[in-house]
């Protein structure tokens, strides 16, 4: 069996002295693993977030198989000096590695992840909105889409200030004020992302509040169900400042 395509590196693991087990998020085949040979001249290819053109081959579809890899683009140097950006890339790659099903196409999520990598290479904070959007898309892809369009109790679309931790649905200020201590906040940033307003810029505090909300539902609906640990890098995003030292992974 053989196929060719492009993919983004989401995980690597040493296998002997000269090989890696490479995990790619591919455009047409979803998450795929295979062995890749590493030499001194080729080691630069295998950074998290690098875009590769690959040829995968194996005798049987269920075999691990082998990758022949050509580097299309390396983005790592664009954000290596910004610790928060660095952690964000590593975080989402780690999340994908842990929760995506094997060999199932997720083209929309792939296209958004690739676009996110392009956005994060730029200056400014717009990338933070795109990151939260990725986590919302991942929840949707895995069958746990949040409904933040209207109040779960009244159907109102205005003054949505809370999210139910049980249902993932929005709650209006009028209704939610009566039991606010049992609800999650609904950050303006998430509201705008949900309504396709990704161009806005927000404070780091607002971004981290959004991370807490999406992280809550990722833990509840995905990681706890799969009985896997939430990535350390994702937890670090909540304590990190933008322009501190690079994250070593």
N, C-alpha and C positions, 0 to 999 in steps of 0.2 A: 504494500500500500504506500502511496506517495501523494503529497500535495505541496503546493507552493503558495506563499502569501506573505503578508506583512504582520508584524506583531510588536508589542511593547513589552520590554522586560519587566516583570513584576517580582521575580525572586530568582536567586541563584544559590546553589549548594555544591560544595566541592564533592567530587566523586573520583577518588584516586588522585594520582599526581597530575594528570593531564586532562581531566574531564570535569565538566560541570553538569549537574542536573539543572537545566534551564526551564523556567516557567514563564510562558509568554501569554499575554492577553492579545489574541489575534483578531483580525478584522472579520474573518469569515468562519472561524472555527472555535471561537471562544477561548477559554483557558486551555492551554496545551503544554504538556511537558515532554522533554526529550533530553538526550545526552548531547553535549556540544564539546568539541575538542578545543582546548586552550593552549596557546603558545605565547611566548613572550611578546610577539608582534601583534597578537590578536586579543590580548587581555583587556585592552581599552574598550572593546566592543560591549563588554558585559556589565555595564552599569545599569542600575535601576532607572527606568524611564527611557533608555535608548530604544530607538526605532530600528528594527531589523527587517531585512528581506530574508526569508528562510525557506528551506526545502526540508520537509520532514519525511522520513521514510522508515518503514518497519515491515517485517514479514507479515504480521497480523495487526489489525486495528487496536487490539488490547495491549500490545507490546509498548514498552516505553519509547522505543524508536530513537532516531538520531536526527539532529538538526545540522544542516549546513547553513551558515549564517553570513550575511553581508550587511555591514552597517549602512543604514540609510542616513540617520542623523543622531548625533549625541547632543542632548540638551543640558546635561548635568552641570556644565561649567557656567551656565546662565544663572543658576540659583544656588550654587554651592556655598557662596559667601553669606547667604541669608538663611539663618537657622530655621525660621518658621516655614519658609518656602520648602527648604530641604526636607523638613519633617513631614510637611503636607504630602509631598510626592511619595516618600517612603511609606507614610501612613496609608494612603489609598491603595498603593500597590500591595501592601501587606493585607489589607482588608479583602481585596480581590482574590489574592492567593488563598486566603482562608475560607471564603464563603462562596465563590463562584463554582457552579457545577462544572465538571470536566467536559470538554469537547462539545459544548452547546453554544451556538452562535448568539452573541449579544451585541449586534451591530450598532444600535443606537447608543448604548453605553460606551462602546469602544470609541465611536466617533466623538462623543463628548469628552472622554478621557484624553484623547489625542488633542482636541481643541484646548482643553484645560492646560496641557503641557505648553502649548503655544502661548496661551495667555500668561502663564506664570513666568515666562521668560521676560516679560515686559516689566517696566517700572510701574509703581502704583499699587493700589490695594484691591483693584477690581477682581483679581484672582480669587479672593476669599469668597466672593459670591459664587463663583464657578465651582469652588470646592464643595460648598454646602449643597449646591445643585447636584453635584455628582452623587453625594450620599443619598439625597432624595430620589434620584434616578435609580440608584442601586436598590433601595427599598422597593420601588415600583417593579423593577426587573425581577426581584425575588418574590413578588406577590404580596407586598405589604405597603401599598401606596397609602400615604396619609391623605385625608380629605380636609384641606384647609380653606375650602372655598366659601363656606357659610357656617353659621352657628348650628351645631348639632341639635340644639333644643328648639330654636325658633325659625331657622332658615335665613336669618338676617345676614347680610353680607358686609355690614358696617360695624365698626368698633369691635373687631375680633381681637381679643387681647389674651386669650388663654387657649391651651390645647389639652384635651383630655388624655391623661396617661393610659387609660384603659382602651380607648377606641382610636386614638390618633386623629380625632376630629376637632375642628376649631370650636371655640365657645366665645360668645360675645361678652363684653364687659358687664352688661346689665344682668345676664344670667350668672356669669362666673363669679361676680363679686360676693355672692352668697356662700360660696365654698372655695374661695381662691386658694386656701392652704392645701387643697387636694388636687389642684390643677398645675400644669406647667405654663410658664409664660409663653407668649407668642411674639417673638422678636419681630420688629419691623423688617429687618433684613430677610427673614424667612418668608414673611408676607410678600415682599417684593419679588423674591426669587420664585415663589410659587405662582405669581402672576406675571412671570416672564419680564421682570424689570432688572436684568442683571447688570446694567450699566452703572448703577449707583455705587457710591463709596460709603463705607461705614467705619465706625470706630473698632479698634481691636477688641474692646469689651463686648460690643454687639456681636462681633464674629464669634467670640468664645461662648456667648450665650446661645447662639445658633448651633455651635458644636455640641453643647450640652444636650440640646433638644434632639438633634439627629442621632447623637450617640446613645441617648436613652432608648430610642426606638430600634436602633441597630442591635443593641444589647438584648432588648426584650424579644424582638421578632426573629432575629437571625442568630447571633452568637450563642445565646442561651439555648436555643432550639437545637443547634448543631453541637452544643457542648464543647465549644472551643473558646479560647481566651481572647479577650479584646486586645488588639495589638498595643504594645508598650508605646510605640511611636504616636499612636492616636491619642493616648492619654497625655503625652508630653505636649501636645498642641495647646492644651489648656493652661499650661504654666509657662509657655515660651513667649519671649518678646521677639519682634521681627528682626532686629538687626544685631542679635547676639552671635556668638560663635557658631560655626557650622556644626551640624549634627553628624556624628560619625556612626556609620552603620556597616 
